[in-house]
Amino acid sequence: MKPGTATPPPPGARTARIPLWVKIAYSAFMAVLIPVYLSKYGPGNFIYFCDLALLLTLAGMWMESAALISMCCVGILLPQALWCVDFIVELFGGSLVGMTSYMFRPPAFLRALSFFHGWLPFLLIFLVRRTGYCPKALPRWTALAWAACLIAFFFIPGPVKDPAGDLSARNVNFVFGFSETTEQSLMPRELFLVLYMAALAVVVYWPTHLLLKRFITPAGKPPGVLS
Protein backbone atom coordinates (compact mmCIF):
# COMPACT_ATOMS: atom_id res chain seq x y z
CA MET A 1 0.00 0.00 0.00
CA LYS A 2 1.33 3.43 -0.93
CA PRO A 3 2.05 5.94 1.84
CA GLY A 4 -0.94 8.15 2.58
CA THR A 5 -3.47 5.73 1.11
CA ALA A 6 -6.53 5.21 3.30
CA THR A 7 -6.82 1.79 4.88
CA PRO A 8 -9.77 -0.07 3.35
CA PRO A 9 -12.46 -1.30 5.75
CA PRO A 10 -12.14 -4.96 6.74
CA PRO A 11 -14.30 -7.47 4.84
CA GLY A 12 -17.86 -7.48 6.16
CA ALA A 13 -17.49 -4.12 7.93
CA ARG A 14 -20.70 -2.11 8.02
CA THR A 15 -20.54 1.50 6.85
CA ALA A 16 -22.77 4.00 8.64
CA ARG A 17 -25.57 5.13 6.34
CA ILE A 18 -26.77 8.04 8.50
CA PRO A 19 -24.23 10.77 9.36
CA LEU A 20 -23.28 10.97 13.03
CA TRP A 21 -23.93 14.71 13.20
CA VAL A 22 -27.54 14.14 12.10
CA LYS A 23 -28.04 11.60 14.88
CA ILE A 24 -26.52 13.92 17.49
CA ALA A 25 -28.50 16.98 16.36
CA TYR A 26 -31.77 15.06 16.38
CA SER A 27 -31.01 13.53 19.77
CA ALA A 28 -30.27 16.98 21.21
CA PHE A 29 -33.63 18.24 19.93
CA MET A 30 -35.42 15.27 21.48
CA ALA A 31 -33.59 15.80 24.77
CA VAL A 32 -35.30 19.19 24.94
CA LEU A 33 -38.69 18.24 23.50
CA ILE A 34 -39.45 15.15 25.59
CA PRO A 35 -39.26 16.73 29.07
CA VAL A 36 -40.99 19.92 27.91
CA TYR A 37 -43.86 18.02 26.30
CA LEU A 38 -44.22 15.75 29.33
CA SER A 39 -44.41 18.79 31.58
CA LYS A 40 -46.79 20.86 29.46
CA TYR A 41 -48.97 18.25 27.74
CA GLY A 42 -48.60 15.08 29.79
CA PRO A 43 -47.68 11.55 28.65
CA GLY A 44 -50.87 11.21 26.61
CA ASN A 45 -49.42 13.61 24.07
CA PHE A 46 -46.95 10.92 22.96
CA ILE A 47 -49.85 8.84 21.65
CA TYR A 48 -50.20 11.30 18.76
CA PHE A 49 -49.02 9.72 15.51
CA CYS A 50 -46.49 12.49 14.93
CA ASP A 51 -45.01 12.09 18.41
CA LEU A 52 -44.83 8.32 18.04
CA ALA A 53 -42.95 8.95 14.81
CA LEU A 54 -40.56 11.28 16.64
CA LEU A 55 -39.67 8.54 19.11
CA LEU A 56 -39.41 5.80 16.49
CA THR A 57 -37.23 8.02 14.33
CA LEU A 58 -34.84 8.54 17.23
CA ALA A 59 -34.46 4.80 17.70
CA GLY A 60 -34.40 4.14 13.96
CA MET A 61 -31.60 6.65 13.36
CA TRP A 62 -29.24 5.17 15.94
CA MET A 63 -30.06 1.59 14.95
CA GLU A 64 -30.09 2.57 11.26
CA SER A 65 -33.25 0.51 11.08
CA ALA A 66 -35.03 0.56 7.73
CA ALA A 67 -38.06 -1.01 9.42
CA LEU A 68 -38.53 1.75 12.02
CA ILE A 69 -37.80 4.61 9.64
CA SER A 70 -40.10 3.13 7.00
CA MET A 71 -42.92 2.85 9.55
CA CYS A 72 -42.61 6.56 10.31
CA CYS A 73 -42.67 7.39 6.61
CA VAL A 74 -45.83 5.38 6.02
CA GLY A 75 -47.52 6.98 9.00
CA ILE A 76 -46.84 10.67 8.70
CA LEU A 77 -45.49 11.72 5.29
CA LEU A 78 -48.91 12.55 3.81
CA PRO A 79 -50.41 14.17 6.95
CA GLN A 80 -47.28 16.22 7.54
CA ALA A 81 -47.18 17.30 3.89
CA LEU A 82 -50.70 18.67 4.44
CA TRP A 83 -49.44 20.34 7.64
CA CYS A 84 -46.70 22.10 5.67
CA VAL A 85 -49.12 23.35 3.01
CA ASP A 86 -51.62 24.48 5.62
CA PHE A 87 -48.90 26.33 7.54
CA ILE A 88 -47.76 28.22 4.44
CA VAL A 89 -51.36 29.20 3.65
CA GLU A 90 -51.91 30.38 7.24
CA LEU A 91 -48.60 32.25 7.20
CA PHE A 92 -49.81 34.35 4.29
CA GLY A 93 -53.15 35.05 5.91
CA GLY A 94 -55.24 32.37 4.24
CA SER A 95 -57.11 29.36 5.56
CA LEU A 96 -57.02 25.79 4.26
CA VAL A 97 -57.98 23.19 6.86
CA GLY A 98 -56.94 25.06 10.01
CA MET A 99 -54.69 22.33 11.35
CA THR A 100 -51.83 24.79 11.95
CA SER A 101 -53.78 27.69 13.44
CA TYR A 102 -52.33 26.86 16.86
CA MET A 103 -48.84 27.66 15.54
CA PHE A 104 -49.74 31.35 15.53
CA ARG A 105 -50.83 31.40 19.19
CA PRO A 106 -48.58 31.62 22.29
CA PRO A 107 -46.53 30.30 23.99
CA ALA A 108 -43.78 30.90 21.42
CA PHE A 109 -41.31 28.34 22.80
CA LEU A 110 -43.80 25.48 22.55
CA ARG A 111 -44.69 26.56 19.01
CA ALA A 112 -41.01 26.58 18.08
CA LEU A 113 -40.72 22.98 19.26
CA SER A 114 -43.88 22.08 17.37
CA PHE A 115 -42.29 23.25 14.15
CA PHE A 116 -40.83 19.73 13.91
CA HIS A 117 -44.02 18.97 11.96
CA GLY A 118 -42.55 21.04 9.17
CA TRP A 119 -39.09 19.50 8.94
CA LEU A 120 -39.61 15.92 10.11
CA PRO A 121 -41.11 14.67 6.80
CA PHE A 122 -38.09 15.96 4.89
CA LEU A 123 -35.75 14.33 7.39
CA LEU A 124 -37.61 11.04 7.00
CA ILE A 125 -37.30 11.17 3.22
CA PHE A 126 -33.56 11.67 3.64
CA LEU A 127 -33.34 8.79 6.10
CA VAL A 128 -35.40 6.30 4.10
CA ARG A 129 -33.30 7.05 1.03
CA ARG A 130 -30.27 6.09 3.12
CA THR A 131 -31.68 2.94 4.70
CA GLY A 132 -34.07 1.76 2.01
CA TYR A 133 -37.78 1.10 2.32
CA CYS A 134 -39.13 -1.91 4.22
CA PRO A 135 -42.55 -2.97 2.82
CA LYS A 136 -43.51 -4.54 6.16
CA ALA A 137 -43.79 -0.99 7.44
CA LEU A 138 -47.39 -0.81 6.18
CA PRO A 139 -48.93 -3.51 8.41
CA ARG A 140 -46.64 -2.63 11.31
CA TRP A 141 -47.46 1.07 11.34
CA THR A 142 -51.16 0.39 10.75
CA ALA A 143 -51.26 -1.89 13.79
CA LEU A 144 -49.42 0.71 15.89
CA ALA A 145 -51.70 3.52 14.71
CA TRP A 146 -54.84 1.53 15.43
CA ALA A 147 -53.56 0.71 18.90
CA ALA A 148 -52.85 4.41 19.46
CA CYS A 149 -56.39 5.25 18.35
CA LEU A 150 -57.89 2.76 20.78
CA ILE A 151 -55.78 4.06 23.66
CA ALA A 152 -56.79 7.63 22.82
CA PHE A 153 -60.46 6.67 22.55
CA PHE A 154 -60.70 4.76 25.82
CA PHE A 155 -58.16 6.49 28.05
CA ILE A 156 -57.66 10.11 26.90
CA PRO A 157 -60.36 12.82 27.20
CA GLY A 158 -62.18 14.15 24.17
CA PRO A 159 -62.42 17.80 23.08
CA VAL A 160 -63.77 20.49 25.42
CA LYS A 161 -65.10 23.93 24.55
CA ASP A 162 -63.13 25.78 27.20
CA PRO A 163 -60.00 24.02 28.49
CA ALA A 164 -59.31 27.03 30.79
CA GLY A 165 -55.59 27.02 30.11
CA ASP A 166 -55.24 23.24 30.46
CA LEU A 167 -52.75 22.07 27.82
CA SER A 168 -53.04 18.35 28.58
CA ALA A 169 -53.67 16.13 25.57
CA ARG A 170 -57.29 15.88 24.41
CA ASN A 171 -58.96 14.25 21.40
CA VAL A 172 -55.61 12.68 20.53
CA ASN A 173 -55.37 11.58 16.89
CA PHE A 174 -58.86 13.07 16.29
CA VAL A 175 -60.61 9.91 17.44
CA PHE A 176 -63.63 11.99 18.55
CA GLY A 177 -63.80 14.20 15.45
CA PHE A 178 -61.74 16.87 13.77
CA SER A 179 -62.63 19.81 16.00
CA GLU A 180 -60.43 20.97 18.89
CA THR A 181 -63.48 21.97 20.93
CA THR A 182 -66.46 19.83 19.89
CA GLU A 183 -67.00 16.10 19.41
CA GLN A 184 -68.47 15.04 16.07
CA SER A 185 -72.22 14.37 16.15
CA LEU A 186 -72.88 12.84 12.74
CA MET A 187 -72.81 9.25 13.99
CA PRO A 188 -72.22 7.17 17.13
CA ARG A 189 -68.69 7.68 18.39
CA GLU A 190 -67.83 3.98 18.08
CA LEU A 191 -68.87 3.93 14.42
CA PHE A 192 -66.86 7.08 13.75
CA LEU A 193 -63.80 5.46 15.32
CA VAL A 194 -64.07 2.32 13.17
CA LEU A 195 -64.57 4.28 9.96
CA TYR A 196 -61.77 6.66 10.86
CA MET A 197 -59.31 3.83 11.53
CA ALA A 198 -60.26 2.17 8.24
CA ALA A 199 -59.81 5.46 6.39
CA LEU A 200 -56.35 5.94 7.85
CA ALA A 201 -55.27 2.58 6.46
CA VAL A 202 -56.88 2.96 3.03
CA VAL A 203 -56.60 6.68 2.32
CA VAL A 204 -53.36 7.61 4.09
CA TYR A 205 -51.08 4.64 4.75
CA TRP A 206 -51.70 2.48 1.68
CA PRO A 207 -51.04 5.23 -0.91
CA THR A 208 -47.90 6.30 0.96
CA HIS A 209 -46.70 2.70 0.95
CA LEU A 210 -47.22 2.47 -2.81
CA LEU A 211 -45.30 5.70 -3.41
CA LEU A 212 -42.40 4.57 -1.25
CA LYS A 213 -42.26 1.19 -2.99
CA ARG A 214 -42.25 2.96 -6.34
CA PHE A 215 -39.58 5.57 -5.68
CA ILE A 216 -37.37 4.29 -2.81
CA THR A 217 -34.85 1.45 -3.10
CA PRO A 218 -35.98 -1.57 -1.06
CA ALA A 219 -34.05 -2.16 2.14
CA GLY A 220 -31.09 -4.47 1.65
CA LYS A 221 -30.63 -3.72 -2.05
CA PRO A 222 -27.99 -1.51 -3.67
CA PRO A 223 -28.99 2.15 -4.18
CA GLY A 224 -31.03 2.71 -7.32
CA VAL A 225 -32.39 -0.85 -7.50
CA LEU A 226 -36.18 -0.57 -7.24
CA SER A 227 -37.22 -4.14 -7.93
C-alpha positions as CSV (number, residue, x, y, z in Angstrom):
1,M,0.0,0.0,0.0
2,K,1.3,3.4,-0.9
3,P,2.0,5.9,1.8
4,G,-0.9,8.2,2.6
5,T,-3.5,5.7,1.1
6,A,-6.5,5.2,3.3
7,T,-6.8,1.8,4.9
8,P,-9.8,-0.1,3.4
9,P,-12.5,-1.3,5.8
10,P,-12.1,-5.0,6.7
11,P,-14.3,-7.5,4.8
12,G,-17.9,-7.5,6.2
13,A,-17.5,-4.1,7.9
14,R,-20.7,-2.1,8.0
15,T,-20.5,1.5,6.8
16,A,-22.8,4.0,8.6
17,R,-25.6,5.1,6.3
18,I,-26.8,8.0,8.5
19,P,-24.2,10.8,9.4
20,L,-23.3,11.0,13.0
21,W,-23.9,14.7,13.2
22,V,-27.5,14.1,12.1
23,K,-28.0,11.6,14.9
24,I,-26.5,13.9,17.5
25,A,-28.5,17.0,16.4
26,Y,-31.8,15.1,16.4
27,S,-31.0,13.5,19.8
28,A,-30.3,17.0,21.2
29,F,-33.6,18.2,19.9
30,M,-35.4,15.3,21.5
31,A,-33.6,15.8,24.8
32,V,-35.3,19.2,24.9
33,L,-38.7,18.2,23.5
34,I,-39.5,15.2,25.6
35,P,-39.3,16.7,29.1
36,V,-41.0,19.9,27.9
37,Y,-43.9,18.0,26.3
38,L,-44.2,15.8,29.3
39,S,-44.4,18.8,31.6
40,K,-46.8,20.9,29.5
41,Y,-49.0,18.3,27.7
42,G,-48.6,15.1,29.8
43,P,-47.7,11.6,28.7
44,G,-50.9,11.2,26.6
45,N,-49.4,13.6,24.1
46,F,-47.0,10.9,23.0
47,I,-49.9,8.8,21.6
48,Y,-50.2,11.3,18.8
49,F,-49.0,9.7,15.5
50,C,-46.5,12.5,14.9
51,D,-45.0,12.1,18.4
52,L,-44.8,8.3,18.0
53,A,-43.0,9.0,14.8
54,L,-40.6,11.3,16.6
55,L,-39.7,8.5,19.1
56,L,-39.4,5.8,16.5
57,T,-37.2,8.0,14.3
58,L,-34.8,8.5,17.2
59,A,-34.5,4.8,17.7
60,G,-34.4,4.1,14.0
61,M,-31.6,6.6,13.4
62,W,-29.2,5.2,15.9
63,M,-30.1,1.6,15.0
64,E,-30.1,2.6,11.3
65,S,-33.3,0.5,11.1
66,A,-35.0,0.6,7.7
67,A,-38.1,-1.0,9.4
68,L,-38.5,1.8,12.0
69,I,-37.8,4.6,9.6
70,S,-40.1,3.1,7.0
71,M,-42.9,2.9,9.5
72,C,-42.6,6.6,10.3
73,C,-42.7,7.4,6.6
74,V,-45.8,5.4,6.0
75,G,-47.5,7.0,9.0
76,I,-46.8,10.7,8.7
77,L,-45.5,11.7,5.3
78,L,-48.9,12.5,3.8
79,P,-50.4,14.2,7.0
80,Q,-47.3,16.2,7.5
81,A,-47.2,17.3,3.9
82,L,-50.7,18.7,4.4
83,W,-49.4,20.3,7.6
84,C,-46.7,22.1,5.7
85,V,-49.1,23.3,3.0
86,D,-51.6,24.5,5.6
87,F,-48.9,26.3,7.5
88,I,-47.8,28.2,4.4
89,V,-51.4,29.2,3.7
90,E,-51.9,30.4,7.2
91,L,-48.6,32.2,7.2
92,F,-49.8,34.3,4.3
93,G,-53.2,35.1,5.9
94,G,-55.2,32.4,4.2
95,S,-57.1,29.4,5.6
96,L,-57.0,25.8,4.3
97,V,-58.0,23.2,6.9
98,G,-56.9,25.1,10.0
99,M,-54.7,22.3,11.3
100,T,-51.8,24.8,11.9
101,S,-53.8,27.7,13.4
102,Y,-52.3,26.9,16.9
103,M,-48.8,27.7,15.5
104,F,-49.7,31.3,15.5
105,R,-50.8,31.4,19.2
106,P,-48.6,31.6,22.3
107,P,-46.5,30.3,24.0
108,A,-43.8,30.9,21.4
109,F,-41.3,28.3,22.8
110,L,-43.8,25.5,22.6
111,R,-44.7,26.6,19.0
112,A,-41.0,26.6,18.1
113,L,-40.7,23.0,19.3
114,S,-43.9,22.1,17.4
115,F,-42.3,23.2,14.2
116,F,-40.8,19.7,13.9
117,H,-44.0,19.0,12.0
118,G,-42.5,21.0,9.2
119,W,-39.1,19.5,8.9
120,L,-39.6,15.9,10.1
121,P,-41.1,14.7,6.8
122,F,-38.1,16.0,4.9
123,L,-35.7,14.3,7.4
124,L,-37.6,11.0,7.0
125,I,-37.3,11.2,3.2
126,F,-33.6,11.7,3.6
127,L,-33.3,8.8,6.1
128,V,-35.4,6.3,4.1
129,R,-33.3,7.0,1.0
130,R,-30.3,6.1,3.1
131,T,-31.7,2.9,4.7
132,G,-34.1,1.8,2.0
133,Y,-37.8,1.1,2.3
134,C,-39.1,-1.9,4.2
135,P,-42.5,-3.0,2.8
136,K,-43.5,-4.5,6.2
137,A,-43.8,-1.0,7.4
138,L,-47.4,-0.8,6.2
139,P,-48.9,-3.5,8.4
140,R,-46.6,-2.6,11.3
141,W,-47.5,1.1,11.3
142,T,-51.2,0.4,10.7
143,A,-51.3,-1.9,13.8
144,L,-49.4,0.7,15.9
145,A,-51.7,3.5,14.7
146,W,-54.8,1.5,15.4
147,A,-53.6,0.7,18.9
148,A,-52.9,4.4,19.5
149,C,-56.4,5.2,18.3
150,L,-57.9,2.8,20.8
151,I,-55.8,4.1,23.7
152,A,-56.8,7.6,22.8
153,F,-60.5,6.7,22.6
154,F,-60.7,4.8,25.8
155,F,-58.2,6.5,28.1
156,I,-57.7,10.1,26.9
157,P,-60.4,12.8,27.2
158,G,-62.2,14.1,24.2
159,P,-62.4,17.8,23.1
160,V,-63.8,20.5,25.4
161,K,-65.1,23.9,24.6
162,D,-63.1,25.8,27.2
163,P,-60.0,24.0,28.5
164,A,-59.3,27.0,30.8
165,G,-55.6,27.0,30.1
166,D,-55.2,23.2,30.5
167,L,-52.8,22.1,27.8
168,S,-53.0,18.3,28.6
169,A,-53.7,16.1,25.6
170,R,-57.3,15.9,24.4
171,N,-59.0,14.2,21.4
172,V,-55.6,12.7,20.5
173,N,-55.4,11.6,16.9
174,F,-58.9,13.1,16.3
175,V,-60.6,9.9,17.4
176,F,-63.6,12.0,18.6
177,G,-63.8,14.2,15.5
178,F,-61.7,16.9,13.8
179,S,-62.6,19.8,16.0
180,E,-60.4,21.0,18.9
181,T,-63.5,22.0,20.9
182,T,-66.5,19.8,19.9
183,E,-67.0,16.1,19.4
184,Q,-68.5,15.0,16.1
185,S,-72.2,14.4,16.2
186,L,-72.9,12.8,12.7
187,M,-72.8,9.2,14.0
188,P,-72.2,7.2,17.1
189,R,-68.7,7.7,18.4
190,E,-67.8,4.0,18.1
191,L,-68.9,3.9,14.4
192,F,-66.9,7.1,13.7
193,L,-63.8,5.5,15.3
194,V,-64.1,2.3,13.2
195,L,-64.6,4.3,10.0
196,Y,-61.8,6.7,10.9
197,M,-59.3,3.8,11.5
198,A,-60.3,2.2,8.2
199,A,-59.8,5.5,6.4
200,L,-56.4,5.9,7.9
201,A,-55.3,2.6,6.5
202,V,-56.9,3.0,3.0
203,V,-56.6,6.7,2.3
204,V,-53.4,7.6,4.1
205,Y,-51.1,4.6,4.7
206,W,-51.7,2.5,1.7
207,P,-51.0,5.2,-0.9
208,T,-47.9,6.3,1.0
209,H,-46.7,2.7,1.0
210,L,-47.2,2.5,-2.8
211,L,-45.3,5.7,-3.4
212,L,-42.4,4.6,-1.3
213,K,-42.3,1.2,-3.0
214,R,-42.2,3.0,-6.3
215,F,-39.6,5.6,-5.7
216,I,-37.4,4.3,-2.8
217,T,-34.9,1.5,-3.1
218,P,-36.0,-1.6,-1.1
219,A,-34.0,-2.2,2.1
220,G,-31.1,-4.5,1.6
221,K,-30.6,-3.7,-2.1
222,P,-28.0,-1.5,-3.7
223,P,-29.0,2.2,-4.2
224,G,-31.0,2.7,-7.3
225,V,-32.4,-0.8,-7.5
226,L,-36.2,-0.6,-7.2
227,S,-37.2,-4.1,-7.9
